[in-house]
């Protein structure tokens, strides 16, 4: 659920159903929208496993590494709400 000053967007059923301000948007048929997507994804997994390979984007981990190596922890006094 995403609330903005322009309205509310809601995704349900694993993202298969989209509502904008409570109005259901057009939903593609399951076999085209989700069935094909998952079949392709699992076929890719099977191909990678059979080849003994991986398909990983490590770029986000470099940001985490930078944060740990460049960041600094500064203790502050406790606060209460």
mmCIF file of the N, C-alpha and C atoms, coordinates in Angstrom:
data_MODEL
# 
_entry.id   MODEL 
# 
loop_
_atom_site.group_PDB 
_atom_site.id 
_atom_site.type_symbol 
_atom_site.label_atom_id 
_atom_site.label_alt_id 
_atom_site.label_comp_id 
_atom_site.label_asym_id 
_atom_site.label_entity_id 
_atom_site.label_seq_id 
_atom_site.pdbx_PDB_ins_code 
_atom_site.Cartn_x 
_atom_site.Cartn_y 
_atom_site.Cartn_z 
_atom_site.occupancy 
_atom_site.B_iso_or_equiv 
_atom_site.pdbx_formal_charge 
_atom_site.auth_seq_id 
_atom_site.auth_comp_id 
_atom_site.auth_asym_id 
_atom_site.auth_atom_id 
_atom_site.pdbx_PDB_model_num 
ATOM 1   N N  . UNK A 1 1  ? 0.849   -1.172  0.000   1.00 0.00 ? 1  UNK A N  1 
ATOM 2   C CA . UNK A 1 1  ? 0.000   0.000   0.000   1.00 0.00 ? 1  UNK A CA 1 
ATOM 3   C C  . UNK A 1 1  ? 0.895   1.236   0.000   1.00 0.00 ? 1  UNK A C  1 
ATOM 4   N N  . UNK A 1 2  ? 0.608   2.136   -0.938  1.00 0.00 ? 2  UNK A N  1 
ATOM 5   C CA . UNK A 1 2  ? 1.368   3.380   -1.048  1.00 0.00 ? 2  UNK A CA 1 
ATOM 6   C C  . UNK A 1 2  ? 0.380   4.531   -1.000  1.00 0.00 ? 2  UNK A C  1 
ATOM 7   N N  . UNK A 1 3  ? 0.567   5.405   -0.032  1.00 0.00 ? 3  UNK A N  1 
ATOM 8   C CA . UNK A 1 3  ? -0.313  6.573   0.102   1.00 0.00 ? 3  UNK A CA 1 
ATOM 9   C C  . UNK A 1 3  ? 0.450   7.815   -0.318  1.00 0.00 ? 3  UNK A C  1 
ATOM 10  N N  . UNK A 1 4  ? -0.135  8.574   -1.241  1.00 0.00 ? 4  UNK A N  1 
ATOM 11  C CA . UNK A 1 4  ? 0.465   9.831   -1.684  1.00 0.00 ? 4  UNK A CA 1 
ATOM 12  C C  . UNK A 1 4  ? -0.595  10.923  -1.652  1.00 0.00 ? 4  UNK A C  1 
ATOM 13  N N  . UNK A 1 5  ? -0.172  12.150  -1.904  1.00 0.00 ? 5  UNK A N  1 
ATOM 14  C CA . UNK A 1 5  ? -1.153  13.229  -1.961  1.00 0.00 ? 5  UNK A CA 1 
ATOM 15  C C  . UNK A 1 5  ? -2.024  13.110  -3.210  1.00 0.00 ? 5  UNK A C  1 
ATOM 16  N N  . UNK A 1 6  ? -1.617  12.242  -4.156  1.00 0.00 ? 6  UNK A N  1 
ATOM 17  C CA . UNK A 1 6  ? -2.392  12.023  -5.370  1.00 0.00 ? 6  UNK A CA 1 
ATOM 18  C C  . UNK A 1 6  ? -3.319  10.827  -5.298  1.00 0.00 ? 6  UNK A C  1 
ATOM 19  N N  . UNK A 1 7  ? -3.290  10.095  -4.183  1.00 0.00 ? 7  UNK A N  1 
ATOM 20  C CA . UNK A 1 7  ? -4.159  8.934   -4.044  1.00 0.00 ? 7  UNK A CA 1 
ATOM 21  C C  . UNK A 1 7  ? -3.460  7.760   -3.395  1.00 0.00 ? 7  UNK A C  1 
ATOM 22  N N  . UNK A 1 8  ? -4.147  6.618   -3.408  1.00 0.00 ? 8  UNK A N  1 
ATOM 23  C CA . UNK A 1 8  ? -3.642  5.407   -2.765  1.00 0.00 ? 8  UNK A CA 1 
ATOM 24  C C  . UNK A 1 8  ? -3.505  4.301   -3.807  1.00 0.00 ? 8  UNK A C  1 
ATOM 25  N N  . UNK A 1 9  ? -2.336  3.683   -3.841  1.00 0.00 ? 9  UNK A N  1 
ATOM 26  C CA . UNK A 1 9  ? -2.082  2.550   -4.716  1.00 0.00 ? 9  UNK A CA 1 
ATOM 27  C C  . UNK A 1 9  ? -1.940  1.321   -3.833  1.00 0.00 ? 9  UNK A C  1 
ATOM 28  N N  . UNK A 1 10 ? -2.649  0.249   -4.183  1.00 0.00 ? 10 UNK A N  1 
ATOM 29  C CA . UNK A 1 10 ? -2.597  -0.986  -3.404  1.00 0.00 ? 10 UNK A CA 1 
ATOM 30  C C  . UNK A 1 10 ? -2.326  -2.156  -4.336  1.00 0.00 ? 10 UNK A C  1 
ATOM 31  N N  . UNK A 1 11 ? -1.356  -2.991  -3.955  1.00 0.00 ? 11 UNK A N  1 
ATOM 32  C CA . UNK A 1 11 ? -1.072  -4.231  -4.674  1.00 0.00 ? 11 UNK A CA 1 
ATOM 33  C C  . UNK A 1 11 ? -1.524  -5.398  -3.811  1.00 0.00 ? 11 UNK A C  1 
ATOM 34  N N  . UNK A 1 12 ? -2.216  -6.369  -4.408  1.00 0.00 ? 12 UNK A N  1 
ATOM 35  C CA . UNK A 1 12 ? -2.633  -7.566  -3.687  1.00 0.00 ? 12 UNK A CA 1 
ATOM 36  C C  . UNK A 1 12 ? -2.286  -8.797  -4.524  1.00 0.00 ? 12 UNK A C  1 
ATOM 37  N N  . UNK A 1 13 ? -2.456  -9.959  -3.930  1.00 0.00 ? 13 UNK A N  1 
ATOM 38  C CA . UNK A 1 13 ? -2.209  -11.235 -4.614  1.00 0.00 ? 13 UNK A CA 1 
ATOM 39  C C  . UNK A 1 13 ? -0.819  -11.272 -5.241  1.00 0.00 ? 13 UNK A C  1 
ATOM 40  N N  . UNK A 1 14 ? 0.184   -10.944 -4.424  1.00 0.00 ? 14 UNK A N  1 
ATOM 41  C CA . UNK A 1 14 ? 1.561   -11.004 -4.902  1.00 0.00 ? 14 UNK A CA 1 
ATOM 42  C C  . UNK A 1 14 ? 1.885   -10.004 -5.988  1.00 0.00 ? 14 UNK A C  1 
ATOM 43  N N  . UNK A 1 15 ? 1.147   -8.928  -6.059  1.00 0.00 ? 15 UNK A N  1 
ATOM 44  C CA . UNK A 1 15 ? 1.369   -7.909  -7.078  1.00 0.00 ? 15 UNK A CA 1 
ATOM 45  C C  . UNK A 1 15 ? 0.557   -8.121  -8.341  1.00 0.00 ? 15 UNK A C  1 
ATOM 46  N N  . UNK A 1 16 ? -0.284  -9.174  -8.354  1.00 0.00 ? 16 UNK A N  1 
ATOM 47  C CA . UNK A 1 16 ? -1.079  -9.464  -9.550  1.00 0.00 ? 16 UNK A CA 1 
ATOM 48  C C  . UNK A 1 16 ? -2.258  -8.517  -9.702  1.00 0.00 ? 16 UNK A C  1 
ATOM 49  N N  . UNK A 1 17 ? -2.761  -7.988  -8.598  1.00 0.00 ? 17 UNK A N  1 
ATOM 50  C CA . UNK A 1 17 ? -3.905  -7.073  -8.650  1.00 0.00 ? 17 UNK A CA 1 
ATOM 51  C C  . UNK A 1 17 ? -3.471  -5.687  -8.195  1.00 0.00 ? 17 UNK A C  1 
ATOM 52  N N  . UNK A 1 18 ? -3.802  -4.696  -8.993  1.00 0.00 ? 18 UNK A N  1 
ATOM 53  C CA . UNK A 1 18 ? -3.451  -3.309  -8.724  1.00 0.00 ? 18 UNK A CA 1 
ATOM 54  C C  . UNK A 1 18 ? -4.723  -2.495  -8.560  1.00 0.00 ? 18 UNK A C  1 
ATOM 55  N N  . UNK A 1 19 ? -4.781  -1.742  -7.467  1.00 0.00 ? 19 UNK A N  1 
ATOM 56  C CA . UNK A 1 19 ? -5.908  -0.848  -7.208  1.00 0.00 ? 19 UNK A CA 1 
ATOM 57  C C  . UNK A 1 19 ? -5.370  0.565   -7.058  1.00 0.00 ? 19 UNK A C  1 
ATOM 58  N N  . UNK A 1 20 ? -6.048  1.515   -7.663  1.00 0.00 ? 20 UNK A N  1 
ATOM 59  C CA . UNK A 1 20 ? -5.738  2.925   -7.471  1.00 0.00 ? 20 UNK A CA 1 
ATOM 60  C C  . UNK A 1 20 ? -6.991  3.573   -6.915  1.00 0.00 ? 20 UNK A C  1 
ATOM 61  N N  . UNK A 1 21 ? -6.848  4.117   -5.716  1.00 0.00 ? 21 UNK A N  1 
ATOM 62  C CA . UNK A 1 21 ? -7.985  4.702   -4.996  1.00 0.00 ? 21 UNK A CA 1 
ATOM 63  C C  . UNK A 1 21 ? -9.156  3.729   -4.929  1.00 0.00 ? 21 UNK A C  1 
ATOM 64  N N  . UNK A 1 22 ? -8.850  2.457   -4.687  1.00 0.00 ? 22 UNK A N  1 
ATOM 65  C CA . UNK A 1 22 ? -9.876  1.435   -4.528  1.00 0.00 ? 22 UNK A CA 1 
ATOM 66  C C  . UNK A 1 22 ? -10.433 0.885   -5.824  1.00 0.00 ? 22 UNK A C  1 
ATOM 67  N N  . UNK A 1 23 ? -10.044 1.456   -6.957  1.00 0.00 ? 23 UNK A N  1 
ATOM 68  C CA . UNK A 1 23 ? -10.558 0.992   -8.246  1.00 0.00 ? 23 UNK A CA 1 
ATOM 69  C C  . UNK A 1 23 ? -9.593  -0.024  -8.848  1.00 0.00 ? 23 UNK A C  1 
ATOM 70  N N  . UNK A 1 24 ? -10.122 -1.218  -9.097  1.00 0.00 ? 24 UNK A N  1 
ATOM 71  C CA . UNK A 1 24 ? -9.306  -2.296  -9.654  1.00 0.00 ? 24 UNK A CA 1 
ATOM 72  C C  . UNK A 1 24 ? -8.892  -1.954  -11.074 1.00 0.00 ? 24 UNK A C  1 
ATOM 73  N N  . UNK A 1 25 ? -7.614  -2.036  -11.345 1.00 0.00 ? 25 UNK A N  1 
ATOM 74  C CA . UNK A 1 25 ? -7.104  -1.755  -12.681 1.00 0.00 ? 25 UNK A CA 1 
ATOM 75  C C  . UNK A 1 25 ? -7.171  -3.032  -13.512 1.00 0.00 ? 25 UNK A C  1 
ATOM 76  N N  . UNK A 1 26 ? -7.006  -2.922  -14.782 1.00 0.00 ? 26 UNK A N  1 
ATOM 77  C CA . UNK A 1 26 ? -7.085  -4.072  -15.683 1.00 0.00 ? 26 UNK A CA 1 
ATOM 78  C C  . UNK A 1 26 ? -6.020  -5.084  -15.286 1.00 0.00 ? 26 UNK A C  1 
ATOM 79  N N  . UNK A 1 27 ? -6.445  -6.344  -15.189 1.00 0.00 ? 27 UNK A N  1 
ATOM 80  C CA . UNK A 1 27 ? -5.526  -7.413  -14.807 1.00 0.00 ? 27 UNK A CA 1 
ATOM 81  C C  . UNK A 1 27 ? -5.306  -8.342  -15.997 1.00 0.00 ? 27 UNK A C  1 
ATOM 82  N N  . UNK A 1 28 ? -4.036  -8.490  -16.427 1.00 0.00 ? 28 UNK A N  1 
ATOM 83  C CA . UNK A 1 28 ? -3.773  -9.429  -17.509 1.00 0.00 ? 28 UNK A CA 1 
ATOM 84  C C  . UNK A 1 28 ? -4.098  -10.850 -17.072 1.00 0.00 ? 28 UNK A C  1 
ATOM 85  N N  . UNK A 1 29 ? -4.296  -11.720 -18.031 1.00 0.00 ? 29 UNK A N  1 
ATOM 86  C CA . UNK A 1 29 ? -4.586  -13.108 -17.676 1.00 0.00 ? 29 UNK A CA 1 
ATOM 87  C C  . UNK A 1 29 ? -3.403  -13.705 -16.943 1.00 0.00 ? 29 UNK A C  1 
ATOM 88  N N  . UNK A 1 30 ? -3.693  -14.614 -16.023 1.00 0.00 ? 30 UNK A N  1 
ATOM 89  C CA . UNK A 1 30 ? -2.661  -15.195 -15.161 1.00 0.00 ? 30 UNK A CA 1 
ATOM 90  C C  . UNK A 1 30 ? -1.561  -15.877 -15.962 1.00 0.00 ? 30 UNK A C  1 
ATOM 91  N N  . UNK A 1 31 ? -1.925  -16.622 -16.995 1.00 0.00 ? 31 UNK A N  1 
ATOM 92  C CA . UNK A 1 31 ? -0.905  -17.361 -17.737 1.00 0.00 ? 31 UNK A CA 1 
ATOM 93  C C  . UNK A 1 31 ? 0.065   -16.442 -18.471 1.00 0.00 ? 31 UNK A C  1 
ATOM 94  N N  . UNK A 1 32 ? -0.380  -15.255 -18.830 1.00 0.00 ? 32 UNK A N  1 
ATOM 95  C CA . UNK A 1 32 ? 0.503   -14.311 -19.501 1.00 0.00 ? 32 UNK A CA 1 
ATOM 96  C C  . UNK A 1 32 ? 1.305   -13.515 -18.485 1.00 0.00 ? 32 UNK A C  1 
ATOM 97  N N  . UNK A 1 33 ? 0.636   -12.989 -17.469 1.00 0.00 ? 33 UNK A N  1 
ATOM 98  C CA . UNK A 1 33 ? 1.294   -12.079 -16.534 1.00 0.00 ? 33 UNK A CA 1 
ATOM 99  C C  . UNK A 1 33 ? 2.236   -12.794 -15.578 1.00 0.00 ? 33 UNK A C  1 
ATOM 100 N N  . UNK A 1 34 ? 1.742   -13.778 -14.843 1.00 0.00 ? 34 UNK A N  1 
ATOM 101 C CA . UNK A 1 34 ? 2.560   -14.410 -13.820 1.00 0.00 ? 34 UNK A CA 1 
ATOM 102 C C  . UNK A 1 34 ? 3.108   -15.760 -14.247 1.00 0.00 ? 34 UNK A C  1 
ATOM 103 N N  . UNK A 1 35 ? 2.302   -16.552 -14.920 1.00 0.00 ? 35 UNK A N  1 
ATOM 104 C CA . UNK A 1 35 ? 2.754   -17.877 -15.309 1.00 0.00 ? 35 UNK A CA 1 
ATOM 105 C C  . UNK A 1 35 ? 3.999   -17.833 -16.173 1.00 0.00 ? 35 UNK A C  1 
ATOM 106 N N  . UNK A 1 36 ? 4.005   -16.978 -17.163 1.00 0.00 ? 36 UNK A N  1 
ATOM 107 C CA . UNK A 1 36 ? 5.167   -16.851 -18.028 1.00 0.00 ? 36 UNK A CA 1 
ATOM 108 C C  . UNK A 1 36 ? 6.372   -16.307 -17.303 1.00 0.00 ? 36 UNK A C  1 
ATOM 109 N N  . UNK A 1 37 ? 6.142   -15.371 -16.413 1.00 0.00 ? 37 UNK A N  1 
ATOM 110 C CA . UNK A 1 37 ? 7.241   -14.767 -15.665 1.00 0.00 ? 37 UNK A CA 1 
ATOM 111 C C  . UNK A 1 37 ? 7.936   -15.809 -14.799 1.00 0.00 ? 37 UNK A C  1 
ATOM 112 N N  . UNK A 1 38 ? 7.163   -16.552 -14.025 1.00 0.00 ? 38 UNK A N  1 
ATOM 113 C CA . UNK A 1 38 ? 7.760   -17.534 -13.127 1.00 0.00 ? 38 UNK A CA 1 
ATOM 114 C C  . UNK A 1 38 ? 8.378   -18.693 -13.896 1.00 0.00 ? 38 UNK A C  1 
ATOM 115 N N  . UNK A 1 39 ? 7.745   -19.131 -14.959 1.00 0.00 ? 39 UNK A N  1 
ATOM 116 C CA . UNK A 1 39 ? 8.316   -20.219 -15.759 1.00 0.00 ? 39 UNK A CA 1 
ATOM 117 C C  . UNK A 1 39 ? 9.683   -19.811 -16.305 1.00 0.00 ? 39 UNK A C  1 
ATOM 118 N N  . UNK A 1 40 ? 9.798   -18.575 -16.783 1.00 0.00 ? 40 UNK A N  1 
ATOM 119 C CA . UNK A 1 40 ? 11.072  -18.079 -17.307 1.00 0.00 ? 40 UNK A CA 1 
ATOM 120 C C  . UNK A 1 40 ? 12.114  -18.003 -16.196 1.00 0.00 ? 40 UNK A C  1 
ATOM 121 N N  . UNK A 1 41 ? 11.722  -17.494 -15.049 1.00 0.00 ? 41 UNK A N  1 
ATOM 122 C CA . UNK A 1 41 ? 12.640  -17.353 -13.925 1.00 0.00 ? 41 UNK A CA 1 
ATOM 123 C C  . UNK A 1 41 ? 13.167  -18.710 -13.467 1.00 0.00 ? 41 UNK A C  1 
ATOM 124 N N  . UNK A 1 42 ? 12.279  -19.679 -13.287 1.00 0.00 ? 42 UNK A N  1 
ATOM 125 C CA . UNK A 1 42 ? 12.700  -21.001 -12.831 1.00 0.00 ? 42 UNK A CA 1 
ATOM 126 C C  . UNK A 1 42 ? 13.528  -21.726 -13.892 1.00 0.00 ? 42 UNK A C  1 
ATOM 127 N N  . UNK A 1 43 ? 13.233  -21.503 -15.158 1.00 0.00 ? 43 UNK A N  1 
ATOM 128 C CA . UNK A 1 43 ? 14.041  -22.085 -16.230 1.00 0.00 ? 43 UNK A CA 1 
ATOM 129 C C  . UNK A 1 43 ? 15.461  -21.517 -16.163 1.00 0.00 ? 43 UNK A C  1 
ATOM 130 N N  . UNK A 1 44 ? 15.561  -20.219 -15.889 1.00 0.00 ? 44 UNK A N  1 
ATOM 131 C CA . UNK A 1 44 ? 16.884  -19.582 -15.747 1.00 0.00 ? 44 UNK A CA 1 
ATOM 132 C C  . UNK A 1 44 ? 17.634  -20.171 -14.558 1.00 0.00 ? 44 UNK A C  1 
ATOM 133 N N  . UNK A 1 45 ? 16.945  -20.363 -13.422 1.00 0.00 ? 45 UNK A N  1 
ATOM 134 C CA . UNK A 1 45 ? 17.576  -20.993 -12.259 1.00 0.00 ? 45 UNK A CA 1 
ATOM 135 C C  . UNK A 1 45 ? 18.101  -22.374 -12.619 1.00 0.00 ? 45 UNK A C  1 
ATOM 136 N N  . UNK A 1 46 ? 17.291  -23.180 -13.289 1.00 0.00 ? 46 UNK A N  1 
ATOM 137 C CA . UNK A 1 46 ? 17.681  -24.541 -13.662 1.00 0.00 ? 46 UNK A CA 1 
ATOM 138 C C  . UNK A 1 46 ? 18.901  -24.520 -14.581 1.00 0.00 ? 46 UNK A C  1 
ATOM 139 N N  . UNK A 1 47 ? 18.931  -23.604 -15.539 1.00 0.00 ? 47 UNK A N  1 
ATOM 140 C CA . UNK A 1 47 ? 20.073  -23.499 -16.450 1.00 0.00 ? 47 UNK A CA 1 
ATOM 141 C C  . UNK A 1 47 ? 21.346  -23.130 -15.693 1.00 0.00 ? 47 UNK A C  1 
ATOM 142 N N  . UNK A 1 48 ? 21.241  -22.184 -14.758 1.00 0.00 ? 48 UNK A N  1 
ATOM 143 C CA . UNK A 1 48 ? 22.407  -21.777 -13.972 1.00 0.00 ? 48 UNK A CA 1 
ATOM 144 C C  . UNK A 1 48 ? 22.921  -22.925 -13.110 1.00 0.00 ? 48 UNK A C  1 
ATOM 145 N N  . UNK A 1 49 ? 22.013  -23.637 -12.462 1.00 0.00 ? 49 UNK A N  1 
ATOM 146 C CA . UNK A 1 49 ? 22.407  -24.762 -11.609 1.00 0.00 ? 49 UNK A CA 1 
ATOM 147 C C  . UNK A 1 49 ? 23.079  -25.846 -12.445 1.00 0.00 ? 49 UNK A C  1 
ATOM 148 N N  . UNK A 1 50 ? 22.497  -26.166 -13.589 1.00 0.00 ? 50 UNK A N  1 
ATOM 149 C CA . UNK A 1 50 ? 23.060  -27.203 -14.460 1.00 0.00 ? 50 UNK A CA 1 
ATOM 150 C C  . UNK A 1 50 ? 24.464  -26.829 -14.931 1.00 0.00 ? 50 UNK A C  1 
ATOM 151 N N  . UNK A 1 51 ? 24.697  -25.546 -15.147 1.00 0.00 ? 51 UNK A N  1 
ATOM 152 C CA . UNK A 1 51 ? 26.001  -25.076 -15.619 1.00 0.00 ? 51 UNK A CA 1 
ATOM 153 C C  . UNK A 1 51 ? 26.967  -24.817 -14.468 1.00 0.00 ? 51 UNK A C  1 
ATOM 154 N N  . UNK A 1 52 ? 26.486  -24.916 -13.217 1.00 0.00 ? 52 UNK A N  1 
ATOM 155 C CA . UNK A 1 52 ? 27.339  -24.636 -12.068 1.00 0.00 ? 52 UNK A CA 1 
ATOM 156 C C  . UNK A 1 52 ? 27.746  -23.178 -11.990 1.00 0.00 ? 52 UNK A C  1 
ATOM 157 N N  . UNK A 1 53 ? 26.861  -22.290 -12.434 1.00 0.00 ? 53 UNK A N  1 
ATOM 158 C CA . UNK A 1 53 ? 27.144  -20.858 -12.476 1.00 0.00 ? 53 UNK A CA 1 
ATOM 159 C C  . UNK A 1 53 ? 26.184  -20.098 -11.581 1.00 0.00 ? 53 UNK A C  1 
ATOM 160 N N  . UNK A 1 54 ? 26.446  -18.813 -11.441 1.00 0.00 ? 54 UNK A N  1 
ATOM 161 C CA . UNK A 1 54 ? 25.527  -17.927 -10.727 1.00 0.00 ? 54 UNK A CA 1 
ATOM 162 C C  . UNK A 1 54 ? 25.362  -16.653 -11.540 1.00 0.00 ? 54 UNK A C  1 
ATOM 163 N N  . UNK A 1 55 ? 24.333  -15.912 -11.231 1.00 0.00 ? 55 UNK A N  1 
ATOM 164 C CA . UNK A 1 55 ? 24.050  -14.652 -11.911 1.00 0.00 ? 55 UNK A CA 1 
ATOM 165 C C  . UNK A 1 55 ? 23.703  -13.652 -10.816 1.00 0.00 ? 55 UNK A C  1 
ATOM 166 N N  . UNK A 1 56 ? 24.727  -12.967 -10.323 1.00 0.00 ? 56 UNK A N  1 
ATOM 167 C CA . UNK A 1 56 ? 24.561  -12.122 -9.147  1.00 0.00 ? 56 UNK A CA 1 
ATOM 168 C C  . UNK A 1 56 ? 25.098  -10.727 -9.434  1.00 0.00 ? 56 UNK A C  1 
ATOM 169 N N  . UNK A 1 57 ? 24.356  -9.729  -9.043  1.00 0.00 ? 57 UNK A N  1 
ATOM 170 C CA . UNK A 1 57 ? 24.820  -8.347  -9.129  1.00 0.00 ? 57 UNK A CA 1 
ATOM 171 C C  . UNK A 1 57 ? 25.383  -7.975  -7.762  1.00 0.00 ? 57 UNK A C  1 
ATOM 172 N N  . UNK A 1 58 ? 26.690  -7.859  -7.659  1.00 0.00 ? 58 UNK A N  1 
ATOM 173 C CA . UNK A 1 58 ? 27.338  -7.551  -6.388  1.00 0.00 ? 58 UNK A CA 1 
ATOM 174 C C  . UNK A 1 58 ? 27.461  -6.053  -6.129  1.00 0.00 ? 58 UNK A C  1 
ATOM 175 N N  . UNK A 1 59 ? 27.009  -5.232  -7.068  1.00 0.00 ? 59 UNK A N  1 
ATOM 176 C CA . UNK A 1 59 ? 27.134  -3.784  -6.920  1.00 0.00 ? 59 UNK A CA 1 
ATOM 177 C C  . UNK A 1 59 ? 26.556  -3.261  -5.608  1.00 0.00 ? 59 UNK A C  1 
ATOM 178 N N  . UNK A 1 60 ? 25.349  -3.686  -5.190  1.00 0.00 ? 60 UNK A N  1 
ATOM 179 C CA . UNK A 1 60 ? 24.825  -3.166  -3.920  1.00 0.00 ? 60 UNK A CA 1 
ATOM 180 C C  . UNK A 1 60 ? 25.717  -3.478  -2.725  1.00 0.00 ? 60 UNK A C  1 
ATOM 181 N N  . UNK A 1 61 ? 26.434  -4.599  -2.770  1.00 0.00 ? 61 UNK A N  1 
ATOM 182 C CA . UNK A 1 61 ? 27.309  -4.936  -1.650  1.00 0.00 ? 61 UNK A CA 1 
ATOM 183 C C  . UNK A 1 61 ? 28.474  -3.968  -1.527  1.00 0.00 ? 61 UNK A C  1 
ATOM 184 N N  . UNK A 1 62 ? 28.890  -3.356  -2.626  1.00 0.00 ? 62 UNK A N  1 
ATOM 185 C CA . UNK A 1 62 ? 29.975  -2.378  -2.540  1.00 0.00 ? 62 UNK A CA 1 
ATOM 186 C C  . UNK A 1 62 ? 29.528  -1.152  -1.750  1.00 0.00 ? 62 UNK A C  1 
ATOM 187 N N  . UNK A 1 63 ? 28.253  -0.813  -1.832  1.00 0.00 ? 63 UNK A N  1 
ATOM 188 C CA . UNK A 1 63 ? 27.736  0.312   -1.045  1.00 0.00 ? 63 UNK A CA 1 
ATOM 189 C C  . UNK A 1 63 ? 27.753  -0.030  0.441   1.00 0.00 ? 63 UNK A C  1 
ATOM 190 N N  . UNK A 1 64 ? 27.411  -1.258  0.768   1.00 0.00 ? 64 UNK A N  1 
ATOM 191 C CA . UNK A 1 64 ? 27.446  -1.699  2.166   1.00 0.00 ? 64 UNK A CA 1 
ATOM 192 C C  . UNK A 1 64 ? 28.882  -1.689  2.667   1.00 0.00 ? 64 UNK A C  1 
ATOM 193 N N  . UNK A 1 65 ? 29.808  -2.199  1.866   1.00 0.00 ? 65 UNK A N  1 
ATOM 194 C CA . UNK A 1 65 ? 31.217  -2.210  2.259   1.00 0.00 ? 65 UNK A CA 1 
ATOM 195 C C  . UNK A 1 65 ? 31.720  -0.788  2.474   1.00 0.00 ? 65 UNK A C  1 
ATOM 196 N N  . UNK A 1 66 ? 31.375  0.121   1.575   1.00 0.00 ? 66 UNK A N  1 
ATOM 197 C CA . UNK A 1 66 ? 31.776  1.525   1.735   1.00 0.00 ? 66 UNK A CA 1 
ATOM 198 C C  . UNK A 1 66 ? 31.229  2.107   3.024   1.00 0.00 ? 66 UNK A C  1 
ATOM 199 N N  . UNK A 1 67 ? 29.982  1.808   3.343   1.00 0.00 ? 67 UNK A N  1 
ATOM 200 C CA . UNK A 1 67 ? 29.375  2.335   4.565   1.00 0.00 ? 67 UNK A CA 1 
ATOM 201 C C  . UNK A 1 67 ? 30.133  1.854   5.795   1.00 0.00 ? 67 UNK A C  1 
ATOM 202 N N  . UNK A 1 68 ? 30.501  0.580   5.815   1.00 0.00 ? 68 UNK A N  1 
ATOM 203 C CA . UNK A 1 68 ? 31.230  0.048   6.966   1.00 0.00 ? 68 UNK A CA 1 
ATOM 204 C C  . UNK A 1 68 ? 32.652  0.593   7.037   1.00 0.00 ? 68 UNK A C  1 
ATOM 205 N N  . UNK A 1 69 ? 33.309  0.772   5.898   1.00 0.00 ? 69 UNK A N  1 
ATOM 206 C CA . UNK A 1 69 ? 34.699  1.215   5.907   1.00 0.00 ? 69 UNK A CA 1 
ATOM 207 C C  . UNK A 1 69 ? 34.834  2.720   6.089   1.00 0.00 ? 69 UNK A C  1 
ATOM 208 N N  . UNK A 1 70 ? 33.864  3.486   5.614   1.00 0.00 ? 70 UNK A N  1 
ATOM 209 C CA . UNK A 1 70 ? 33.972  4.937   5.670   1.00 0.00 ? 70 UNK A CA 1 
ATOM 210 C C  . UNK A 1 70 ? 33.132  5.564   6.776   1.00 0.00 ? 70 UNK A C  1 
ATOM 211 N N  . UNK A 1 71 ? 32.122  4.822   7.219   1.00 0.00 ? 71 UNK A N  1 
ATOM 212 C CA . UNK A 1 71 ? 31.215  5.360   8.228   1.00 0.00 ? 71 UNK A CA 1 
ATOM 213 C C  . UNK A 1 71 ? 31.866  5.458   9.595   1.00 0.00 ? 71 UNK A C  1 
ATOM 214 N N  . UNK A 1 72 ? 31.266  6.251   10.440  1.00 0.00 ? 72 UNK A N  1 
ATOM 215 C CA . UNK A 1 72 ? 31.771  6.445   11.795  1.00 0.00 ? 72 UNK A CA 1 
ATOM 216 C C  . UNK A 1 72 ? 30.598  6.381   12.763  1.00 0.00 ? 72 UNK A C  1 
ATOM 217 N N  . UNK A 1 73 ? 30.795  5.666   13.854  1.00 0.00 ? 73 UNK A N  1 
ATOM 218 C CA . UNK A 1 73 ? 29.754  5.560   14.880  1.00 0.00 ? 73 UNK A CA 1 
ATOM 219 C C  . UNK A 1 73 ? 30.039  6.597   15.954  1.00 0.00 ? 73 UNK A C  1 
ATOM 220 N N  . UNK A 1 74 ? 29.061  7.428   16.214  1.00 0.00 ? 74 UNK A N  1 
ATOM 221 C CA . UNK A 1 74 ? 29.196  8.464   17.235  1.00 0.00 ? 74 UNK A CA 1 
ATOM 222 C C  . UNK A 1 74 ? 28.095  8.249   18.256  1.00 0.00 ? 74 UNK A C  1 
ATOM 223 N N  . UNK A 1 75 ? 28.492  7.987   19.501  1.00 0.00 ? 75 UNK A N  1 
ATOM 224 C CA . UNK A 1 75 ? 27.514  7.770   20.567  1.00 0.00 ? 75 UNK A CA 1 
ATOM 225 C C  . UNK A 1 75 ? 26.870  9.099   20.941  1.00 0.00 ? 75 UNK A C  1 
ATOM 226 N N  . UNK A 1 76 ? 25.589  9.062   21.193  1.00 0.00 ? 76 UNK A N  1 
ATOM 227 C CA . UNK A 1 76 ? 24.842  10.262  21.573  1.00 0.00 ? 76 UNK A CA 1 
ATOM 228 C C  . UNK A 1 76 ? 24.072  9.957   22.851  1.00 0.00 ? 76 UNK A C  1 
ATOM 229 N N  . UNK A 1 77 ? 23.696  10.991  23.585  1.00 0.00 ? 77 UNK A N  1 
ATOM 230 C CA . UNK A 1 77 ? 22.923  10.756  24.801  1.00 0.00 ? 77 UNK A CA 1 
ATOM 231 C C  . UNK A 1 77 ? 21.584  10.090  24.483  1.00 0.00 ? 77 UNK A C  1 
ATOM 232 N N  . UNK A 1 78 ? 21.095  9.303   25.411  1.00 0.00 ? 78 UNK A N  1 
ATOM 233 C CA . UNK A 1 78 ? 19.802  8.641   25.235  1.00 0.00 ? 78 UNK A CA 1 
ATOM 234 C C  . UNK A 1 78 ? 18.693  9.685   25.134  1.00 0.00 ? 78 UNK A C  1 
ATOM 235 N N  . UNK A 1 79 ? 17.668  9.372   24.398  1.00 0.00 ? 79 UNK A N  1 
ATOM 236 C CA . UNK A 1 79 ? 16.510  10.257  24.310  1.00 0.00 ? 79 UNK A CA 1 
ATOM 237 C C  . UNK A 1 79 ? 15.256  9.418   24.443  1.00 0.00 ? 79 UNK A C  1 
ATOM 238 N N  . UNK A 1 80 ? 14.197  10.047  24.879  1.00 0.00 ? 80 UNK A N  1 
ATOM 239 C CA . UNK A 1 80 ? 12.928  9.351   25.077  1.00 0.00 ? 80 UNK A CA 1 
ATOM 240 C C  . UNK A 1 80 ? 11.835  10.144  24.379  1.00 0.00 ? 80 UNK A C  1 
ATOM 241 N N  . UNK A 1 81 ? 10.906  9.419   23.760  1.00 0.00 ? 81 UNK A N  1 
ATOM 242 C CA . UNK A 1 81 ? 9.801   10.080  23.078  1.00 0.00 ? 81 UNK A CA 1 
ATOM 243 C C  . UNK A 1 81 ? 8.771   10.527  24.075  1.00 0.00 ? 81 UNK A C  1 
# 
